[in-house]
Amino acid sequence: MRIVAHDLGTSGDKASLHDETGRILDSVTVPYATRHGDGGVSEQDPAAWVDAVGRASRGLLAKTGTAPSAVAGVVLSGHMQGLVLVGPDLQPLGPAMLWSDQRADREVGEIAARVSPEEVYRTTGHPLTSSYTLPKLLWVARHEPERLDRATSVVQAKDFVAATLTGAVATDPSDASGTLMMVLTEDRWWTELLDELGLPRRLMPEIRPSTSTVGRLTADAATLVGLPAGTPVVLGGGDGPIASVGAASLDESDSPYMCLGTSAWAATASDAPLLDPQRRSVTFRHVTGPGYAPTATMQAAGASLAWYARDVAGTTVEDALASVSPGSAADLGLYYLPYLMGERAPLWDRDVRGAFVGLAAHHGPGDLARAVLEGVAFNLAACYDAVSAASPHGRVRAIGGGARSHPWLATIADVLGAPVTRVSVTSEANSLGAAVTGLVGLGVLPDFTAARGLVAESDTVEPRRPPSWAAERRAEFDRLQAVLLPFFRDVARRRHSETI
């Protein structure tokens, strides 16, 4: 038998075919567009997700020669912390606001006036920022109330696709825990806060286990994806916790890991929420059922390297990596702040911006490329610090497309002052995690521990520099960050006043 997993990423849908053990056989990716605009606009058309799911699914079946009857089920994963308003006909009411949409800054202030940020963090496991669904929902209520009045549900990306495929509206604890609207330890909506803000409870979908069969393919959906009507659809989970399954981070016995992609994060698994005193990390509910997935995510990791390669060096990412100078850029006094889109962990500040600092005439492209890798590594190390307190392990594993790059892993090892182990599922962790979730939901696999047998450690990159080097350079990076942050905030206030 086979199962098809869909990973709705920020840039496209990846459909992957898996056997009954969860092993990936092949995949097809279909991209879709994001619209960015001034004021923090970051939107996608939910209909484009559905179109991509259909095209990717049909393309996957054709590419692999798989008979539709051989597919036992479909499972979903998707980007989190967005907002999709759905009408009574299950059609989207306007574009989806993505996790990266930053329009709801004023609404954050309104929420903070009703409930303290400390209580929000204690209750939901997440800091009060405009990245989340709750401020976005309040933004719609203040700016587009007629759209809110017509809505019947507010859902995430994978939930919208599930509703389109099956006609059933639901979400799972992992996605719900990334909205600022769920009581983390109770798997229920924070209705007291919704009432306080005047937001309708009727919009909140049922929270069902990630392994639930949310429904079965309707006749129209079957035509769309090329599978038989009645094929079960497993709800799945948000992409972060799903990746934890794919990285075999299931409980406290597993070591922390880093995912190196367009964004990047450090994560672990724990029996209880991790409430960081500095509020650098967040805690999701794990898709495994019991347990949690403490995570610290930065915005622009691979995105920084892609931006540098394309817009500064005028080359490819591969050529930029090949040009990286062998020495340390920080040793030359050259630093890069990787805040092209504001920052989540560890700063949680939408106004901070990226910068090259310390440029001199003798710095060449290789030094700038090295500075980008180091800047990402310095920030990611702070993310790792925020979650590794929940783990007794002294090592870290790496997944994601960036884990294929030796220069990147070597830089991270230097900055952490610890070995970094590359695992076999570099860019397949989301697909693998979704497949295992689906197979557990269908009763093919008895539990999630099967993921451990699918994830092999390939090689380990040792740090090349002494721990004192990392401590000194990270201290310089942190000082630079602290000095420039008030400047960025002043500039943001000036620009905001000019646009009012």
C-alpha positions in Angstrom: 0.0 0.0 0.0 0.9 3.7 -0.4 0.1 7.0 1.3 0.4 10.5 -0.2 1.6 13.3 2.0 1.1 16.9 1.2 3.4 19.5 2.7 2.0 23.0 2.1 5.1 25.1 2.4 5.4 28.9 2.1 6.5 28.6 -1.5 4.7 25.6 -2.8 3.0 22.2 -2.1 5.2 19.1 -2.0 3.3 15.9 -2.6 5.3 12.8 -1.6 4.6 9.1 -2.1 5.4 6.7 0.8 5.3 3.0 1.4 3.7 1.3 4.4 6.8 2.0 6.6 6.8 5.7 5.8 9.8 5.5 3.5 9.7 8.2 0.9 9.6 6.9 -2.7 9.3 10.1 -4.8 7.9 13.6 -4.7 6.5 16.4 -6.9 6.5 20.1 -5.9 4.1 22.7 -7.4 4.8 26.4 -6.5 2.5 29.2 -5.7 3.0 32.9 -5.3 3.1 35.2 -2.3 2.0 38.8 -2.4 4.1 41.2 -0.3 3.1 44.8 0.3 4.0 47.8 2.4 2.8 47.9 6.0 3.7 44.2 6.5 1.3 42.6 4.0 2.1 39.0 3.2 -0.7 37.1 1.5 -1.5 34.0 -0.5 -4.6 32.8 -2.4 -6.0 29.7 -0.7 -7.4 28.6 -4.0 -3.8 28.4 -5.2 -3.0 25.8 -2.5 -5.9 23.6 -3.6 -4.8 23.9 -7.3 -1.2 23.0 -6.3 -2.4 20.0 -4.2 -4.4 18.7 -7.2 -1.5 19.2 -9.7 1.1 17.8 -7.4 -1.0 14.7 -6.6 -1.8 13.9 -10.2 1.8 14.6 -11.2 3.1 12.3 -8.5 0.8 9.4 -9.5 1.9 9.9 -13.2 5.6 10.2 -12.4 5.6 7.1 -10.3 3.1 5.0 -12.3 1.1 4.5 -9.1 -2.4 3.1 -9.5 -4.9 5.3 -7.6 -6.3 2.2 -6.0 -3.0 1.5 -4.3 -3.2 4.7 -2.2 -4.7 4.0 1.2 -4.9 7.6 2.3 -3.8 11.2 2.2 -2.3 13.2 5.0 -1.6 16.9 5.3 0.9 19.3 6.8 1.1 23.1 6.3 2.6 26.4 7.3 1.2 27.8 10.6 0.1 30.9 12.4 -1.8 32.3 9.4 -5.5 33.2 9.0 -7.9 31.8 6.4 -11.6 32.9 6.8 -14.0 30.4 5.4 -17.6 31.0 4.4 -20.6 28.7 4.7 -19.8 27.2 1.3 -16.3 26.4 2.4 -14.9 29.0 0.0 -12.2 31.4 1.3 -13.4 34.9 2.1 -10.4 36.8 0.6 -6.7 36.0 0.7 -4.9 34.2 3.5 -2.8 36.3 5.9 0.5 34.4 6.3 2.7 33.9 9.4 4.9 36.6 8.0 2.1 39.2 7.7 2.8 42.0 10.1 -0.2 44.3 9.7 -1.7 43.6 13.2 0.8 45.6 15.3 -1.8 48.0 16.7 -4.1 45.0 17.5 -1.2 43.5 19.6 -1.4 46.7 21.7 -5.1 46.3 22.0 -4.8 42.8 23.2 -2.0 43.7 25.7 -4.4 46.3 27.2 -6.8 43.5 28.0 -4.5 40.8 29.1 -0.8 40.9 30.0 1.8 39.5 27.6 3.1 37.4 30.5 -0.4 35.7 30.8 -0.5 35.2 27.1 2.8 33.4 27.2 1.9 31.3 30.2 -1.4 30.3 28.7 -0.5 29.7 25.1 3.2 29.1 25.2 3.8 31.9 22.7 4.7 35.6 22.9 2.1 38.2 22.0 3.2 39.5 18.6 1.6 40.2 15.2 2.9 37.0 13.7 0.0 35.0 15.2 -3.6 34.3 14.2 -5.3 36.1 17.1 -4.0 39.6 16.3 -4.7 39.0 12.6 -8.3 38.0 13.4 -8.7 41.2 15.5 -7.2 43.2 12.6 -10.0 41.8 10.3 -12.6 42.6 12.9 -11.4 46.2 13.0 -10.7 46.8 9.3 -12.9 44.4 7.4 -15.8 43.6 9.8 -18.1 42.6 6.9 -15.7 39.8 6.0 -15.8 38.6 9.6 -19.6 38.7 9.7 -19.8 36.4 6.6 -17.2 33.9 8.0 -18.1 30.5 9.5 -14.6 29.3 10.4 -11.0 30.5 10.8 -8.5 27.9 9.9 -4.9 27.2 8.9 -3.5 26.2 5.5 -3.7 22.4 5.9 -7.2 22.7 7.5 -8.5 24.7 4.5 -7.2 22.1 2.1 -8.7 19.3 4.3 -12.1 21.1 4.3 -11.9 21.4 0.5 -11.1 17.7 0.0 -13.6 16.3 2.5 -16.2 19.0 3.3 -15.3 18.7 7.1 -13.8 21.7 9.0 -11.4 20.9 11.9 -7.9 21.6 13.1 -5.4 19.7 15.3 -3.7 20.7 18.5 -0.3 21.4 16.9 -1.8 24.1 14.5 -4.3 25.3 17.1 -1.4 25.9 19.6 0.2 28.3 17.1 -2.7 30.7 17.0 -2.5 32.4 20.5 -6.1 31.2 20.9 -5.6 27.8 22.5 -5.0 27.0 26.2 -1.8 25.0 25.7 -2.2 22.4 28.4 -5.9 21.8 27.9 -6.3 21.5 24.1 -9.2 23.9 24.1 -9.9 27.3 22.7 -9.2 30.3 25.1 -12.8 31.4 24.9 -12.4 33.7 27.9 -10.0 35.9 25.9 -12.1 35.7 22.7 -15.1 36.9 24.6 -13.0 39.7 26.2 -12.0 40.9 22.7 -15.5 40.5 21.2 -14.4 37.8 18.8 -17.0 35.2 17.9 -16.5 31.7 19.4 -18.5 30.3 16.4 -15.4 30.7 14.2 -13.3 28.3 16.2 -13.2 24.8 14.5 -13.2 21.6 16.4 -9.8 20.5 17.7 -9.2 16.9 16.8 -6.1 14.7 17.2 -3.5 15.0 14.4 -4.0 11.3 13.6 -7.8 11.7 13.0 -9.4 10.9 9.7 -11.0 14.2 9.2 -13.1 12.9 6.3 -13.0 11.2 2.9 -12.4 12.5 -0.5 -15.6 13.9 -2.1 -16.3 13.2 -5.7 -15.0 16.6 -6.8 -11.9 16.3 -4.7 -11.3 12.8 -6.1 -11.2 14.3 -9.6 -8.9 17.1 -8.4 -6.3 14.8 -6.9 -6.7 11.7 -9.1 -7.6 9.3 -6.3 -10.8 7.3 -5.7 -13.7 9.0 -4.0 -13.9 7.9 -0.3 -10.1 7.8 0.2 -9.5 8.8 3.8 -7.8 12.1 4.6 -5.8 12.2 7.8 -5.8 15.7 9.4 -2.0 15.8 10.1 -0.4 18.9 11.7 1.5 22.1 11.5 4.8 22.0 9.6 7.0 22.7 12.7 5.7 19.8 14.9 5.4 17.6 11.8 9.1 18.2 11.1 9.9 17.1 14.7 8.4 13.7 13.8 10.4 13.6 10.6 13.5 14.4 12.6 12.7 11.6 15.1 12.3 14.2 17.9 9.4 12.4 19.7 10.1 12.8 23.4 12.7 13.8 26.0 14.9 10.8 25.1 15.6 12.4 21.7 18.3 15.0 21.1 17.4 18.6 20.0 17.7 19.4 16.3 17.9 22.3 14.0 16.0 22.8 10.7 17.9 24.8 8.2 15.7 26.1 5.5 14.3 29.5 4.2 13.6 30.1 7.8 15.4 28.1 10.5 14.6 26.8 13.9 15.9 24.8 16.9 13.5 22.4 18.6 13.2 19.6 21.0 10.5 17.4 22.5 9.4 17.7 26.2 6.8 16.3 28.5 5.8 19.8 29.7 5.7 23.3 28.1 9.0 25.2 28.1 8.4 28.7 29.4 11.6 30.5 28.8 12.1 33.4 31.3 13.2 35.6 28.4 10.3 34.5 26.2 12.7 33.6 23.4 11.1 30.2 22.6 7.6 29.0 21.9 5.9 25.7 22.7 3.7 23.8 20.3 1.6 20.8 21.1 3.3 17.8 19.5 1.4 15.9 16.8 2.3 12.7 18.7 -0.5 13.3 21.2 1.0 13.7 24.6 3.9 16.0 24.9 5.1 19.3 23.5 7.5 20.6 20.9 9.5 23.6 22.3 10.8 25.6 19.3 12.7 28.8 18.6 12.4 30.0 15.0 14.3 32.8 13.1 12.8 34.4 10.0 15.6 34.6 7.4 18.2 31.9 7.4 18.4 30.4 3.9 16.4 33.5 2.9 19.4 35.6 3.9 21.8 33.5 1.7 19.3 33.5 -1.2 19.0 37.3 -0.9 22.7 37.8 -0.8 23.4 35.5 -3.8 20.6 36.9 -6.0 20.5 40.6 -5.1 24.0 41.4 -3.9 26.4 39.0 -5.6 24.2 38.4 -8.7 24.9 34.7 -8.5 23.4 31.4 -7.4 23.2 30.1 -3.8 25.5 27.3 -4.8 28.2 29.7 -6.2 27.8 31.9 -3.2 28.5 28.9 -0.9 31.5 27.9 -3.1 32.9 31.5 -2.7 32.8 31.5 1.1 36.2 32.6 2.5 38.0 30.1 4.7 38.6 32.5 7.6 36.1 34.1 9.9 34.4 37.3 8.7 33.9 38.3 12.4 37.6 38.0 12.9 37.9 40.7 10.2 35.4 42.9 12.0 32.6 42.1 9.5 29.2 41.2 10.8 25.8 40.5 9.2 22.5 40.9 11.0 20.0 38.4 9.4 16.8 40.4 10.1 15.5 41.0 6.5 11.9 40.4 7.7 12.1 41.5 11.3 12.8 38.7 13.7 11.0 36.1 15.8 13.4 34.3 18.2 15.2 35.5 20.1 14.2 39.2 19.6 10.5 39.0 18.7 10.7 42.5 17.1 9.1 43.4 13.8 11.2 46.6 13.4 14.7 45.2 13.6 16.4 45.1 10.1 19.3 43.4 8.4 22.7 45.0 8.0 26.3 44.4 7.0 28.4 46.2 9.6 32.1 46.8 9.5 32.5 46.8 5.7 36.0 47.8 4.6 37.6 48.1 1.1 39.5 44.9 1.5 36.4 42.8 2.1 35.5 40.7 -1.0 32.5 38.6 -2.0 33.8 35.6 -0.1 34.0 37.6 3.2 30.4 38.8 2.7 29.2 35.3 2.0 31.0 34.1 5.2 29.5 37.0 7.2 26.0 35.9 6.1 26.6 32.3 7.3 28.0 33.5 10.6 25.2 36.0 11.2 22.6 33.3 10.7 24.6 31.0 12.9 25.0 33.5 15.7 21.2 34.1 15.8 20.4 30.4 15.5 22.7 29.7 18.4 20.6 31.9 20.5 17.5 29.9 19.4 19.3 26.7 20.4 20.1 28.1 23.8 16.5 28.9 24.3 15.3 25.3 23.8 18.3 23.2 24.8 17.6 23.9 28.5 14.7 21.4 28.1 17.0 18.7 27.0 19.8 16.8 28.8 21.5 16.0 25.5 24.8 17.7 24.6 24.6 17.3 20.9 22.4 18.7 18.0 21.2 17.2 14.8 20.6 19.1 11.6 17.8 18.7 9.0 16.5 20.9 6.1 18.0 21.8 2.8 20.8 23.8 4.5 22.0 20.7 6.2 23.4 19.5 2.9 25.9 22.4 3.0 29.2 21.6 4.8 30.2 25.3 5.1 26.9 26.1 6.8 27.1 23.2 9.2 30.8 23.9 9.9 29.9 27.5 10.7 27.1 26.5 13.1 29.4 23.9 14.8 32.0 26.7 15.3 29.5 29.1 16.8 27.8 26.5 19.0 31.2 25.1 20.0 29.6 21.6 19.6 29.4 18.9 17.0 26.5 19.1 14.5 25.3 15.8 13.1 23.7 15.7 9.7 20.8 13.2 9.4 19.6 11.4 6.3 16.3 13.3 5.9 17.7 16.7 5.1 14.8 18.1 3.1 12.3 15.3 3.6 11.6 15.7 7.3 8.2 17.3 6.8 7.1 14.7 4.2 8.4 11.9 6.4 6.7 13.3 9.5 3.4 13.7 7.7 3.6 10.2 6.3 4.3 8.6 9.7 1.4 10.7 11.2 -0.9 9.5 8.5 0.1 5.8 8.8 -0.4 5.9 12.6 -3.8 7.5 11.9 -4.7 4.8 9.4 -3.6 2.1 11.8 -0.8 0.9 9.6 1.9 1.8 12.1 1.3 1.1 15.8 2.8 4.4 17.0 5.2 7.2 16.2 8.4 5.4 17.3 8.6 4.0 13.7 10.1 7.4 12.8 13.3 6.6 14.6 14.0 3.7 12.3 13.6 6.0 9.3 16.1 8.6 10.4 19.8 7.7 10.1 22.7 9.9 11.2 25.1 10.3 8.2 28.1 12.4 9.4 29.2 14.8 12.1 30.8 18.1 11.6 33.2 19.1 14.4 33.9 22.6 15.5 37.2 24.0 14.2 37.6 26.9 16.7 37.9 26.9 20.5 34.9 27.6 22.7 36.5 30.9 23.6 36.2 32.1 20.0 32.5 31.4 19.9 31.9 33.2 23.3 33.8 36.3 22.2 32.3 36.6 18.7 28.8 35.9 20.0 29.2 38.6 22.6 30.2 41.1 19.9 27.2 40.1 17.8 24.9 40.5 20.7 26.4 43.9 21.5 26.0 45.0 17.9 22.4 43.9 18.0 21.6 45.8 21.2 23.2 49.0 19.9 21.3 49.0 16.6 17.9 47.9 17.8 16.9 51.3 19.2 18.0 52.9 15.9 15.8 50.5 13.9 12.8 51.2 16.2 13.3 55.0 15.8 13.3 54.6 12.0 10.2 52.5 12.1 8.4 55.1 14.2 9.4 57.8 11.8 8.3 55.8 8.7 5.0 54.9 10.4 4.3 58.5 11.3 4.9 59.5 7.6 2.4 57.0 6.3 -0.5 58.0 8.7 
